[in-house]
Amino acid sequence: MTSMEAPLPAPVQPIVRPYRLEDREAVRAICADTGFLGQPIDTVFEDRELFADYLTRYYTDVEPESTFVCELDGEVKGYVMGSRFPKRKARYERRLLPLLALRGLWRRFTRPYNADTRRYLWWILTKSREQQPFTPPDIPHFHFNVRPEARNVGDSRELVDTYLKYLREHGEKQVYAQAVSYETRRGVRMFARYGFRVIDEREVTKYRDYYPKKIYLFTILKDLDLNPTLYGVDLHHLDAEKEKAVSAKEDAP
């Protein structure tokens, strides 16, 4: 480098930290901006506030200690939300969902939803339950969303690892998540590489009019004793080694 060349700026380092009350609006905005296969939900559901209420309100308002955010340049760019208390969450949702339904009905008479939103709501009413894969009733869970500028391996890994460490510190042994698969790169093999076992999957049809390929929702489970971080034991390789050992034992004289 000559004396006339300016040094390259150092890359911005993400900061992963516990959620704070002032992060609430940023988190809700990320939820809505990534709600349609990583893109803004507005294409299929116009009521961003209702959407964010349904997906984030419990975590931010009732169990905020189980939420962590990722900052870049002082702005919240992603989050991981979870719950260590599934029964508490279920009780809260039994109270919340009727209120959200009433808000949706009120909109019908004051400022009617567009056709795409009505179609989305009809799917929720008629198809969502049957297309929901099994979820373990007494195990912590999590989900995370990040903006495009934070969608890299390092940022995502630190965000998820922070949450997994939090669970371990509180004595949790397992955690599950639900993940959408709409590309060939996402499947059983990929989840196994991250230490998750697929315990159920269902095809979901709510985006059929907007995306040409089939979309699946997986329930994936991680053993935190075996795999306490996002990258750890590759279960595909582990299972292959077990099968090889069993085969060798059976073939032994």
For each residue, the residues with C-beta under 8 A, 3 or more apart:
1: 5 7
2: 5
3:
4:
5: 1 2
6:
7: 1
8:
9:
10:
11:
12: 72 73
13:
14: 70 71 72 77 150 154 155 158
15: 70 71 72
16: 68 69 70 71 158 159 162
17: 20 68 69 71
18: 65 67 68 69
19: 23 27 60 64 65 67 68 69 79
20: 17 23
21: 24 64
22:
23: 19 20 26 27 69 76 79
24: 21 27 28 60
25: 28 29
26: 23 29 30 69 75 76
27: 19 23 24 30 31 56 60 67 69 76 79 81
28: 24 25 31 32 48 49 52 56 60
29: 25 26 32 33 52
30: 26 27 33 34 76 77 78 79 145 146 147
31: 27 28 34 35 51 52 55 56 145
32: 28 29 35 40 41 42 48 51 52
33: 29 30 39 40 41 147
34: 30 31 38 39 40 145 146 147
35: 31 32 39 40 41 45 51 55
36: 39 40 41 42 43 44 45 207 210
37: 180 182 207 211 215
38: 34 148
39: 33 34 35 36 43
40: 32 33 34 35 36 43
41: 32 33 35 36 44 45 48 51
42: 32 36 45 46 48
43: 36 39 40 116 210
44: 36 41 116 117 119 120 206 207 210
45: 35 36 41 42 51 116 117 120 121
46: 42 113 114 116 117
47: 50 51 104 107 113 117
48: 28 32 41 42 51 52
49: 28 52 53
50: 47 53 54 100 103 104
51: 31 32 35 41 45 47 48 54 55
52: 28 29 31 32 48 49 55 56 57
53: 49 50 56 57 96 100
54: 50 51 57 96 97 100
55: 31 35 51 52
56: 27 28 31 52 53 59 60 81
57: 52 53 54 60 61 62 96
58: 61 62 63 83 89 92 93 96
59: 56 62 63 64 66 67 81 82 83
60: 19 24 27 28 56 57 64 67 81
61: 57 58 64
62: 57 58 59 88 89 92
63: 58 59 66 67 83 84 85 88 89
64: 19 21 59 60 61 67
65: 18 19
66: 59 63 81 82 83 84 140 142 163 166
67: 18 19 27 59 60 63 64 79 80 81 82
68: 16 17 18 19 79 80 159 162 163 166
69: 16 17 18 19 23 26 27 76 78 79
70: 14 15 16 76 77 78 79 146 150 155 158 159
71: 14 15 16 17 74 75 76 77
72: 12 14 15 75 77 149 150 155
73: 12
74: 71
75: 26 71 72
76: 23 26 27 30 69 70 71 79
77: 14 30 70 71 72 146 147 149 150 155
78: 30 69 70 144 145 146 147 150 155 156 159
79: 19 23 27 30 67 68 69 70 76 144 145 146 159
80: 67 68 142 143 144 159 160 162 163
81: 27 56 59 60 66 67 142 143 144
82: 59 66 67 140 141 142 143 163 167 175
83: 58 59 63 66 86 88 89 140 141 142
84: 63 66 140 167 170 172
85: 63 88 89
86: 83 89 90 137 138 139 140 141
87: 90 91 137 138
88: 62 63 83 85 91 92
89: 58 62 63 83 85 86 92 93
90: 86 87 93 94
91: 87 88 94 95
92: 58 62 88 89 95 96
93: 58 89 90 96 97
94: 90 91 97 98
95: 91 92 98 99
96: 53 54 57 58 92 93 99 100
97: 54 93 94 100 101
98: 94 95 101 102
99: 95 96 102 103
100: 50 53 54 96 97 103 104
101: 97 98 104 105
102: 98 99 105 106
103: 50 99 100 106 107
104: 47 50 100 101 107 108 113 121
105: 101 102 108 109
106: 102 103 109 110
107: 47 103 104 110 111 112 113
108: 104 105 112 113
109: 105 106 112
110: 106 107
111: 107
112: 107 108 109
113: 46 47 104 107 108 117 118 121
114: 46 117 118
115: 118 119
116: 43 44 45 46 119 120
117: 44 45 46 47 113 114 120 121
118: 113 114 115 121 122
119: 44 115 116 122 123 209
120: 44 45 116 117 123 124 206
121: 45 104 113 117 118 124 125
122: 118 119 125 126
123: 119 120 126 127 128 205 206
124: 120 121 127 128 206
125: 121 122 128
126: 122 123
127: 123 124 130 131 205 206
128: 123 124 125 131 132 206
129: 132
130: 127
131: 127 128 202 203 204 205 206 217
132: 128 129 135 202 217
133: 178 200 201 202 217 218 219
134: 199 200 219
135: 132 141 176 178 219
136: 139 174 176 199 219 221
137: 86 87
138: 86 87
139: 86 136 174 175 176 221
140: 66 82 83 84 86 167 172 174 175 176
141: 82 83 86 135 175 176 177 178
142: 66 80 81 82 83 160 163 175 177
143: 80 81 82 177 178
144: 78 79 80 81 156 159 160 163
145: 30 31 34 78 79
146: 30 34 70 77 78 79 150 151 155 156 159
147: 30 33 34 77 78 150 151
148: 38 151
149: 72 77
150: 14 70 72 77 78 146 147 155 156
151: 146 147 148 155 156
152: 155 156
153: 156 157
154: 14 157 158
155: 14 70 72 77 78 146 150 151 152 158 159
156: 78 144 146 150 151 152 153 159 160 230
157: 153 154 160 161 230 231
158: 14 16 70 154 155 161 162
159: 16 68 70 78 79 80 144 146 155 156 162 163
160: 80 142 144 156 157 163 164 230
161: 157 158 164 165 229 230
162: 16 68 80 158 159 165 166
163: 66 68 80 82 142 144 159 160 166 167
164: 160 161 167 168 175 222 224 228 229 230
165: 161 162 168 169 228 229
166: 66 68 162 163 169 170
167: 82 84 140 163 164 170 172 175 224
168: 164 165 171 172 224 228
169: 165 166
170: 84 166 167
171: 168
172: 84 140 167 168 175 224
173: 223 224 225
174: 136 139 140 221 222 223 224
175: 82 139 140 141 142 164 167 172 221 222 224
176: 135 136 139 140 141 199 219 220 221 222
177: 141 142 143 196 219 220 222
178: 133 135 141 143 217 218 219 220
179: 186 191 217 218 220
180: 37 186 204 215 216 217 218
181: 186 187 201 215 216 217 218
182: 37 186 211 213 214 215 216
183: 186
184: 187
185: 190
186: 179 180 181 182 183 190 191
187: 181 184 190 191
188: 191 192 198
189: 192 193 236
190: 185 186 187 193 194
191: 179 186 187 188 194 196 197 198 218 220
192: 188 189 195 196 197 234 235 236 239
193: 189 190 234 235 236
194: 190 191 222 230 231 232
195: 192 222 223 226 227 229 230 231 232 233 234 235
196: 177 191 192 220 221 222 227 235
197: 191 192 220 221 222 235
198: 188 191 201 218 219 220
199: 134 136 176 219 220 221
200: 133 134 218 219
201: 133 181 198 216 217 218 219
202: 131 132 133 216 217
203: 131 214 215 216 217
204: 131 180 207 215 216 217
205: 123 127 131 208 215
206: 44 120 123 124 127 128 131
207: 36 37 44 204 210 211 215
208: 205 211 215
209: 119
210: 36 43 44 207
211: 37 182 207 208 215
212:
213: 182
214: 182 203
215: 37 180 181 182 203 204 205 207 208 211
216: 180 181 182 201 202 203 204
217: 131 132 133 178 179 180 181 201 202 203 204
218: 133 178 179 180 181 191 198 200 201
219: 133 134 135 136 176 177 178 198 199 200 201
220: 176 177 178 179 191 196 197 198 199
221: 136 139 174 175 176 196 197 199
222: 164 174 175 176 177 194 195 196 197 227
223: 173 174 195 226 227
224: 164 167 168 172 173 174 175 227 228
225: 173 228
226: 195 223 232 233
227: 195 196 222 223 224 232 233 235
228: 164 165 168 224 225 232
229: 161 164 165 195 232
230: 156 157 160 161 164 194 195
231: 157 194 195
232: 194 195 226 227 228 229
233: 195 226 227 237 238
234: 192 193 195 237 238
235: 192 193 195 196 197 227 238 239
236: 189 192 193 239 240
237: 233 234 240 241
238: 233 234 235 241 242
239: 192 235 236 242 243
240: 236 237 243 244
241: 237 238 244 245
242: 238 239 245 246
243: 239 240 246 247
244: 240 241 247 248
245: 241 242 248 249
246: 242 243 249 250
247: 243 244 250 251
248: 244 245 251 252
249: 245 246 252
250: 246 247
251: 247 248
252: 248 249
253:
